[in-house]
Amino acid sequence: MGRSVLKYVRVRDYLRSLVTHELSAGDTIPSERLLCEQFGVSRMTVRQAVDALVVEGLLAREQGRGTFVAPTKVDLEVRLASFGEEMQRRGMAASSKVLTAEVIGATPDIADALDILPGERVFHLHRVRFADGEPMAIEQSWLSCELVPGLFDGTLPDSIYGELRRRGFELDWGEDTVAAAEVDATDAELLGVAAGRAVLRLARRTFAGETACVYSRSTYRADRYVLWVPLRAPQRALTPRAGRALFELMAGPATTEVMG
């Protein structure tokens, strides 16, 4: 068993080095037959090594095409920046294709996200976002018409965040919700991937002080993004020690410590 694991690791590490130093995105890897002959292992061992690199995102399989080097993933950092700003930070050219730009009545969920009443008029912008000409994400944004009157008059803004800042809104915080999903046929066509492929769904509320300025929902290609979240150690509890002890005594043994 130990020798079998060692053979699998040798093949995996060889392929990882090949992908990292010699091959480019879209290149095919050596065939199973060649790898079997080169390392003197079974097809099952070769497939185990390839499977590991597929899971890591270094290789990709497509029916009818074989196994090839996957495109380099972009780190999706959870920070308050527009798509264009994020792509510029990576040295990539951002562009968009507008699918819908309309004024509609806010549905209850949109109204709740923007802290307005259902039915109030909102701007709705639906776009495909590109980096260096390749579709990377689909984005829908909603803003209150009362907050940013005339937003769609004339040329549509390239950047919602940029337009808000131009109007004097200091976007200083937000909140994201991220979930994994399988892309449907409609979005798959827009993103240039097969239906059912994995995607990241991100919903964001962006604030300027206490004002909810933008609510957006985005679908990111999971084959081109990896979620990167900076962490820091939790701060000390804000509840004074004596007060916390009294709170725990009153609440019972199931209460956990409240951290700031």
Protein Blocks (a to p, Z undefined) as FASTA:
>chain_A
ZZmmmmmmmmmmmmmmmmmmmmcehiacddfklmmmmnopafklmmmmmmmmmmnomacc
dehkapaddddddddddddddfklmmmmnopacddddfbdcdddddfklmmmnopaehia
cddddddddeehiafbdcdddddfklmghklgcjadfblklmmmmnopacfbdcdddddd
dddfklmmmnopaehiacddddddddehjacfbdcdddddfklcccddddddddddfbdf
klmmmmmmmnojkbccddZZ
